[in-house]
Amino acid sequence: MSAKVVFHVSSKSVESYQQKPHLDLFGRIHKLIEARGGQVVATARDKRLRNPSLIGWDGVLDDGNLHIVENGWVNQPNVLNATIAYVRPYWHLDAQGVLCNSSISGRTYSPKRVPYKKAKAFFQSLRSKHVETRRSRYGQKLEFEELPKGAIAVFLQGDLPHRQRTAYCSTEEMLRAVASGAGGRTVVVKAHPESDPIPAMETVHRLLEEGYDILPTDANIHDILSTCCATVSFGSAVCLEGFMHRRPAIMFGQCDFHHYVETVRDVARFPEALERALARKGGYAQYLYWYFNENCLSLDAPDFDQQILKQFSSIGFDAQHLGLDVPSAVPAPTKMTSLAQTISVLEDKVRSHDGVDSFVISERIKTSHGSDVYDAILNAERVVVKIFHVSDPVTRVTAMKQELDFVSQNMAQGPYQVNQCKMCMPEIGAIAVSHVGLQRLDKLIWRASRSERAHLLHQSGAWLSAYIGDRHRTGPSRALKMMRKLEGKSLSAFTKEDRALIDVAMDQLWGDATGLKGRDVLVAATHGDFVGMNMHVKDKVFYGVDIQGTSWLPVAKDVARFLVWLRMHEPKAPVNPTFGLCTADIDAICASGLLDLDATDDRAVLAFFIGENLCSRFIEEYARPDLRWAIRRALKDYLGSVSGNGR
């Protein structure tokens, strides 16, 4: 029986979505599917499908059909989320989410790869449609309003960023930080046209009474953008419209266009972010072209139908599955990009492997110096394919398969599982494993309440305990060896202040490492890269993904890696941290039985590996300002909570 396409829209739009301008994409898909003999059904969107903290959607989507959710926050293999991508006629049709939660957030932006002439022409077309007409997505005042030149423009979004848990501070904290760090500039504030303006304006008036130079306004956004020096918001689409005016942007929240904005996670860092933003010169045309043309779906695209069918096929719903009278294969563009050529070559290699009947790559998920990871359909099943670019890929692939096969004996069912090896292709350095996209654990942790967060951390530790099983022993910590390796890393990019900080930390760690010499610690066969992004959750089942070959490591090192990774990506710094990290997080994950924090040895070993990982991450991620500041703060907190032994 053929699968249906099921639309999940607001209850008031179920009968009329084809006539709603804000649901144009749904109308276009309806015509496409029905014209080819398929079935389309519309239903009222369940409120759970927009809940950012929800892990599973039992009884709503598990029916074998293809579901498209308006403004959804659903990450499930048979679901696509859809909404306007800030600017018409562009849309998100995304398996991960939409807007701030879209998969664009995880992609790499390289301006050198953007064709400048095309970007320039596209930029001019955007200005013609939006800037010169003074039009925006929401209705704007026709009357011109004169505003202070060089002001900082803050665009509020009501309570939405806080309900979605994507804001890094409160509205008042953001406004106070901007007003305090404006450097003598007026701060112009505009409320969102569809939100209740009263709470925001009450905050504005409180700050006005305190003497801050703030000007509330309901002016046309293009009048504001034409005179301001920078835009500020939690993640407003006005940022992208500001790019059309060549205005830099500063975000106090999560957004999927973070590649070309300054992100403020600590309100005290706003002046630094403003300085960096104002120093930015150009590049807006290239970024806007990359964002919209290479990552979004345009209703005006000449190959719109083919793009839709390819998107459906990428999650396992090809034409045959949907009962359409068109071939499932979508012709590739005649002129391919280098990535497209790479994918085409890899597809040919995999198709030539024994046991492969069909193979199509949907997209590249991740790339690094040693490997690439792809989302693909292998023999009509959604899989993740990892291909190694190392000197001995055969050994790496074989080791990965052996480890997966071994742990799968005990972790194929139950609350703690791993993805399964579906096909091993050592001769081309590739391995295909089951796809368990679902919800990434780190994102669930950041959005969770305090009690939910403790539960997720505890379960993470329990997963690692299940993975280790009886493969553990006592052995040396190798702390001094790790310090020698750490000391060999280059600090050439470090500022004088950061070099001084790392010197203090290294001195502390050398003393701690010397104190661990001769002590045995708990060593086990562990995940190899145990961090939040490599753990996924569905229906209370925890899945470990991206399993490496067998890695014998001190258990405390894996725990430290997990906690440090959370801390360096955490929107807010913890209060009263332990070893620079959230005390409740440490307690929760160790309470699973991994470590005994009441035991002096376990506590000392964990403290060392947290410090070692913080230093290592600080050096490795120094080129990324958004991570650099978070690790720097954690490292300072770490040094403040350990007593110095010194070298």
Secondary structure by P-SEA (a helix, b strand, c coil): cbbbbcccccccccccccccccaaaaaaaaaaaaaabbbbbbbcccccccccccccccccccccbbbbbcccccccccbbbbcccccccbbbbcccccccccccccbbbbcccccaaaaaaaaaaaaaacccccccccccccbbbbcccbbbbbbbccccccccccccccaaaaaaaaaaacccbbbbbbccccccaaaaaaaaaaaaaaccbbbbbcccaaaaaaccccccccccaaaaaaaaabbbbbbcccccccccbbbbccccaaaaaaaaaaacccaaaaaaaaacccccccccccaaaaaaaaaaaaaccccccccccccccccccccccaaaaaaaaaaaaaaacccccbbbbcccccccccbbbbbbccccbbbbbbbbccccaaaaaaaaaaaaaaaaaccccccbbbbbbccccccccbbbbbbcccccaaaaaaaccaaaaaaaaaaaaaaaaaaacccbbbbbcaaaaaaaaaaacccccccaaaaaaaaaaaaaaaaaaaaaccccccccccccccccccbbbcccbbbbccccccccccaaaaaaaaaaaaaaacccccccccccccaaaaaaaacccccccccaaaaaaaaaaaaaaaaaaaaaacccaaaaaaaaaaaaaaaaccccccc
